[in-house]
Amino acid sequence: MKNYKLCLLSLLLIQFSYQYCHNSQNPQSDSVTNNCGCNQGFYNQNHQCIQCPNYSSSQYGYIAIKLSDCNTCQFLDYYMLQQATDTNNAVCAKCPQGSSLLTSISQTIVKDVSACSYCKSGYYIIDKAVSESDGHPAQSAKCQRCPNNTFTSAVFDSQNCKQCTSNFYGRFQQDGSLVCSLCPNYTKSYYSLYLPNGVTDCSSCQKGYYKNGVSNGSPTCIKCPGQTTTFTNAASIKQCYCDYNYYIVQLSTDTTAGVCQQCPNGSTRISNIGLVGDESQCDYCQNGYYLLTPFQDSDGINPGKSAKCQKCPNNSYSEQNISTSASVCSMCQLNYYMQTASDATSSAICLPCLNNTGTLDPIQTVGDANQCTVCQPGYYMIQPYKDGQQTSCKQCPTGSTTDLGINTVCYCYDTNAFWSTDTNSCKQDKL
C-alpha cells in the first residue's frame, strides 16, 4: 500500500510539473517565472503562448509577456488602425489585394489604408495611394499581378515585370521580348535573374522535391515521400519535413524522411512543435475553417488532442485562426466573388466566378462577378476586365496550359516549343 501511494504521488507530481508551452522558444518553460518565452507574434498568459489578436504582433527579437506587448502589425501587408495601450494590443488591418507597406517602421504608426502605398513582389502599381481629403476616403495603391509567369521584386516600379517566376526560365525572342517557359523535371530557377540564360537557369528543385545528384548538367529532383515536403533548394531526403496540415509521428534520419499524419478535424500547425506523435501539434484551424473546440496539451501521461474546426460556410474563407465565430470567415474562397459581407456572427456569402474566370487573392469586399478579373488554370485571357466589360477566357490548346493569373499566352509543355501569338498555339522554338 505504501509503495502504491508513493507511485501515485510520483505520477501526480509529474503531471503537476509537466507544463509544455506551444509556440515557444523554450517549450519546457521556466517553472519559477512561469514565462514561456513565446515566439514572435505570441504573448505569455497563464503559462501559455497566445497569438496576438487583431493581426497584431510583438516586435522582432522581443519576448512578449503581456497583451500590450502586441504593439506592431503582422508582416508588411498589414497597417495599424489603433495603437496598443497599457492593457490592450494594437489593432491592424490587411492591405487590399497586392498592396503593401514599405518598411516595418510604418507598422508602429496609426495610419489609414493609404499607408499601403507600395506593391508586393510580383505585382506592379497601376494607381498610386491617395490620402483622405475633402471628404474623399483614403485609398491604397492599386496593384496588378505580373502577367504570363513574369515577376518583379522592385516595389517602386510601375510595370517592370522583366524576370520570370521561380518555376520558369527566361528566354529573349528576336524582338527583345521575354518568354517564360516551365522548368523541366520539377526544377526551378531564381527570381533575381535579370539576364536569363535559358533552361540552364533551372539549377535547383521545386518545393516538395530534393536534389539527388546531377544529370546532363541539370539537377535530378526526387519527390519527398509520404506527406512530407521541403522548402526550395533541398539537398537531401533529410530536409523533407511535415507540411503544415500534418504533424510528425517519426523523426527523419540521414537516409529517410520523417513520417507524418494528417491533422484531424480541419486543424493545422502554425509552427514546428517538438511533440513527436502527439496530435496537439495541430493547435490552430486551417485556412477556410473556424474553431469549435481548442487543442488540449498533453498532461505528461495522456496524449494531447488537436483543435476541432468547422469549414467556413457559404463559400467563404478565413486565414489560420482560433476564432470560435463564423464571422472570421470574412473573405471568399479563390475563384468566388462576394455577395454579402460577414457580420458579428455570420460569415460572408460568396458566389462562384463565371465562364472560367477567377481571383488571385481571396476577395475581401462586397462586389459582383467583375471581381473575377483573371483566368483559371488552363485558360488564357482574350479580353481583360474593363469597366462594364467582364474578363473573357479561352481554354489552352493541347500541349499547353497556364497557372491561375493574368496570362495572355499559354506555356508549352515541350521545352523546344514556344507560344505563337499569331496562331495561339505552340510552335517549334525559333529563338
N, C-alpha and C positions, 0 to 999 in steps of 0.2 A: 504494500500500500504506500509506504514511504517513497519507494522508487517511482511509483506511478505518479504521485504528487509532484515529485521533482521533475519528471518528464513533462507533465502538464504545465508546470511553472516555466520550464525552459521554452516550450512552444509558445506560451503567452508572451514571454519576453522577446522572442524572435519576432513574433507578429507585431508587438508594440514598437520594436526598434526598427523594423523594416519600413523604410519610407523612401519611395522612389519618385524622383522628380522628372516628369516628362518635359521635353523641350528645354533641357537644362545643360549648361556646360559641365555640371557636376551632378550626375543623376543620383549618386549616393550622397545626399546633401549634408550640410553641416548641422548636426543634431543640436548643437549649442545655440547657434543664432537662428536656426530654423529657416535659413536662407538657401533657396535652391540654386542661386546663381544662374538665373534664367537667360536663355538665348535672346538675341536682339528681336524685338517685336513682342516680347512677353514680359510680364511683371510678376513678382512674387506675392502670393496671397495664401495664407494658411498652409504653408508648406506645399504649394502647387504653383506651377508656372501657367498663368492665364494669358491668353492672347490679348494684346491691346485692342480695344474696341474702336469702332467708327473709323476704320482704316488708318488709325494712328500707329505709331511705333516708338520704341525707345531709340536713343541716339546710338550711333555705331560706336562700339568699344565701351559702352556704359551699361552696367548691370542694373536693371530697373527693380527696385524693391517696393514700389508702391504705384498705384494707378496714375498719379500725377507725373510719374516719370515717362509716361507715354506722351511725349511732348513734341513729336515731329510726325511726319507722314510716311506711309509706306512708299518706297520706290520713287521714281521721278514722274510717274504718271498719276500722282495724287497731289492735290493742293489743299491748303489749310483754310477751313471755314471759321474755326474757333480755336483760340489758344488754350493750352492746358492751364488749370488753376491749381491752387494748393491742394485741392481734393479730387479734381477730375482730370480726365485725359483730354488731349486735343481732339477736335473733330475735323475730319478730312473728307474730301470727295474726289472721285475719279475724273481725270481729264477726259473729254469727249474723244471719240474714235481717232486714234493715230497721233493725237497731240500729247505734249509732254512739257515738263519744266526743264530748264537748262541745268541747274545745279541744285544740290541738296539744301543749300542755304535758303532757297526760296520756300522750302517746306516748313520752315520755322516762323514764317511771317504770314499773318492773316491777309488773304487776298481774294479777289473774285476769280471767275473762270478764265479771265484774260491772262492770268498767270501761266496758263497752258499755251505759251506763245511759240513753242517750237514743235518739231515733229520727231517722232521716234525713228530709230534706224529702220530703213526700209520704206519710209514714207517721205513725201516731199510736200512743201507748202503750196497751196493754191490760193488761200486768202489769209492775210495776217490777222492776229488777235486784235480785238477792239475793246478798250476800257469803257466802262459805263459813263454816259454823258448825256445831258439834256433829256433825261427820261428814257433813253435807249439802253437796253440791257447790255451787259458785257458779253463778249463772245470770245471763244478760244480760237486759236489758229485752226483753219480747216486744212486737213492733211489727206493726201491721196496715196494709196499704196503704189509702189513702183510696178509697172506693167511687165508682162512677158518674162517673168523669172529674173528680172533685174533687181538691183539693190543699190542703196546709198547709205553711207554711215555718216554723212555730213548733215547735221541738223539745220545749218544756216542756208543751204542752197535751195533754190526753187525746184527746178526739175533737173536733177543731176544724177540720174539713175544709170551710172556708167560702169557698174560692176554686176556680177552675176550672184544669185543667192548660192548658199554653200553647197547644195547638192547638184549644182550646174557648173559647167565650164564655159568660158567665153571664147568666141572667135569673131574676127572682124571680116565683114564682107568687103568686096571691092569698092563699094560706095562709102566705106568707112563706118557703116552701122554695125552695132554689136548684136551678135546672135548668141543666145544662151541655150546650151544643149545639156541634156541629162547626163551626169556622170555614170559610167557603166559599172555594173557588178557591185553595187552598194558602196561605191567610193564617193568621196566628196572633195570639194576644193575649199578655198578660203574667200571670205567676203572682200578681203583687202587687196585683191589682185586688180589693179587698175590697168595693167598691161598683160592681158591674158595670153597664155601660150598654148591653148587648146587642151586636149584631153590629158596631157601630161600634168596639168594642174590638179587633177583628181588624185591626190597623193596620200589621202588618209581615208578612214572608214566612217560611214554614217553612224548616227545614233542607233544603238541596238546591235552593232557589229563590232568585232575586234580584229585587229590586224594579225595575220598569221603568215608572215613571210611576204615575199615579192615575186611576181611572175611577169616576165617581159616588161620590166620597169614599172609595173603597176601593183599596188598592194593587193593581197588576197584577203578578202573580208569575209569572216565567218559569223553567222548569226549566233547571238547568245542563246544558250539552251533554256528550255522551260519558260518561266515567266520572268526572266531577267533581261536587263537592258544595260546600256552604257551611256556615259557621256561620249561626245565625239572624241576621236583620236585615241581610242583604247588600243593598247598594245598587247594585251593578253587576256585569256579567259578569266583570270582572277579579277579583272575590272568589270565583269558582268555583275550587276547588283540588282536588287529587287526594285521594280518600278513602284511608284508611289501609291498605287492602288493594291499593292501586295505587301506582305510582311515576311520577314526572314524566319525560316524554321531550321535551316542548317547553314553554317558559315562556309564561305568559299575556301579553297586551298590553292596552292600554286598551280595545280593542274585541273581543278574543277571549279565550276561556278557555284554560288550559293543556291540553296533550294528555297523557293518562295511559295507562298499560299495567298490566294486572293483574300483581300479584306472583305468581311461579310457585311451585308445589310447596307450597302451604299457608302461604307466608311472608307477612309483613306489615311495615309500618313502625311504629315507636313514637315517632318524632319526624320533623320536617322536616329532611332532609339535602340539602345543595346539590350533588348529583351528578346533573345532568340527563342522562337517558338511560342511567344505569348501574343495573343491577338489584340491585347490592349495597346499594341503599337499603332493600331488603326483607331486613332483618337479623334479624328475630325470627319466631317461629311465631304464627300466628293463634290466637284463642280456639278451643279444641277440637282443638288439634294439639300434638305434641311434636317435639323436634328429632332429625333423623337426621344432617345434615351442616351445620356452621356456614357463615355467609356468608364470602366472600373479598373483601377490598378490592382495588380497582384498584392495580396497581403502577406506574401512570403511563404504561404502554404498553398493557397488556392490560386490557380492562374487568373489573370485579368480577363476582362471582356471588352470587346470593341464597342465603339459608338454604334447606335442603331439609327439609321437615317431613312428619310422618305423622299422619293423622287419629286421634284418640283412639278406642280400640275400645269395644265393649260399651255404646254409647250414653252413654259418659262424656264429661267436659268438663274443659277447663283454661282458665285465663286466659293471656294472652300470655306466652310464656316462651322460654327457650333450654335447657330441660332435655332430656337425652338419654334419660330414663327415662319409660316409660308411667305410672309412679306419680304423675307430675304431674297426670295426668287423674283427679283425686280427687273431682270433683263430677259431677253429672248434667246432661245437656242439659236445656233448658227442656222442660217437659211430660213429664218422666220422674222416677220415684222410685228410691231407692237400695236395691238388694237386698243388695249386698256392698261393703264399703269397700275402698279401694285399700290395697296393702301396699308394701313396699320396692321391689318390681319390677313390680307389676301395677296396672292401672287399676281403678277402681270398676266394678261391674256394675250397670246401671240398666235398668229396665223401663218401658214406656210407661204414662202415666196412662190411666184407663178412662173411658168414657162422656163424652167431650168435656170432661173436667176437665183442669186444667193446674197449672203452678207459675209464680210470678212471678220467682223467682230460682233459679239452679242449686242443687239440693239438695246439702248437704254432709255429711249423716249418714245412717246406715242407718235404714230405716223400711219403710213399706208404702204401699199406694195412698192411705192417708189423708194422705200428704204432698202430695197433689194437691188443694189447697183452693180453687182459683179456676176460672173457666170460660175456655175457649179463645175466641179471636176469633170473633165471630158468634153467641155463645151468652150467655144471661143466667142468673143464679143464681135458682133457685126454692127451693133448700134449702141453707143454708150448712153447712159442716162442723161437726159436734158430736161429742163423744166417743161412739164406737160408731155413728155415722151419717155416711156419706160425703156430700160435696158433690154436689148434683144440678143439672144444667144443661139448658136448653132453647134450641133454635135461635130466633134473632130472626126475626120475620116479614119478608116482602118490604118493601123500602124503609127498612130499619133494620139496624144492626149494632152490635157492641161491639169494643173492643180487649181484649187479654188482661188479666184482672184481676177484681176483686170488683165485679161490675156486676149490680145487681138490676133495672136498666132497660136498654133499648137506646136508642141515639141515632138520630134520624131524619135521613135524607139531605135531606129537604125542610126548608129553613130556616124555612118558615112552619108547621111542624108540631111537635108535642111528644109525648112518650110518655105514654100514659094507663095508669095502674096499674089502672084499672077493667077495661079490655079487653085489656091487654097488647099494645097496638098504637099506631101513630102516628095522631094526630088533628090537625086544623087548629088552629092556635095561637089560644088564647083568653086569652092573658096580657094 
